[in-house]
Amino acid sequence: MSPMYWIILFMYFNCIVMMLMFVIYFNYTNIPKFNKNEILKFKNNWMW
């Protein structure tokens, strides 16, 4: 298999993990509606 395939797979997996963490984060903090500042803070903490 080509290296490109593994890179794409890894990026896709990374995306799923990020989405899961995002959902868990918002469920855990019990934010009823999406607050822009919270989202920005979250992105700064988790995105690289």
C-alpha positions as CSV (number, residue, x, y, z in Angstrom):
1,M,0.0,0.0,0.0
2,S,1.1,3.5,-0.7
3,P,2.2,5.9,2.1
4,M,-0.4,8.4,0.9
5,Y,-3.1,5.9,1.9
6,W,-1.9,5.7,5.5
7,I,-1.6,9.5,5.7
8,I,-5.2,9.9,4.6
9,L,-6.3,7.2,6.9
10,F,-4.5,8.8,9.8
11,M,-6.0,12.3,9.1
12,Y,-9.5,10.8,8.8
13,F,-9.0,9.0,12.1
14,N,-7.7,12.2,13.7
15,C,-10.8,14.0,12.5
16,I,-13.1,11.4,14.1
17,V,-11.2,11.6,17.4
18,M,-11.4,15.4,17.4
19,M,-15.2,15.3,16.7
20,L,-15.7,12.8,19.6
21,M,-13.6,14.9,22.0
22,F,-15.6,18.0,20.9
23,V,-18.9,16.2,21.6
24,I,-17.7,14.8,24.9
25,Y,-16.3,18.2,26.0
26,F,-19.7,19.9,25.3
27,N,-21.7,17.2,27.0
28,Y,-19.4,17.2,30.0
29,T,-19.5,21.0,30.5
30,N,-23.3,21.1,29.9
31,I,-23.4,24.0,27.5
32,P,-27.0,24.4,26.3
33,K,-26.2,26.5,23.3
34,F,-22.9,26.8,21.5
35,N,-21.0,29.7,22.9
36,K,-18.5,31.2,20.5
37,N,-15.9,31.9,23.2
38,E,-16.1,28.4,24.5
39,I,-15.6,27.0,21.0
40,L,-12.6,29.2,20.4
41,K,-11.1,28.2,23.8
42,F,-11.7,24.5,22.9
43,K,-10.0,24.9,19.5
44,N,-7.0,26.6,21.1
45,N,-6.7,23.7,23.5
46,W,-7.2,20.8,21.2
47,M,-6.3,21.8,17.6
48,W,-2.7,21.8,16.5
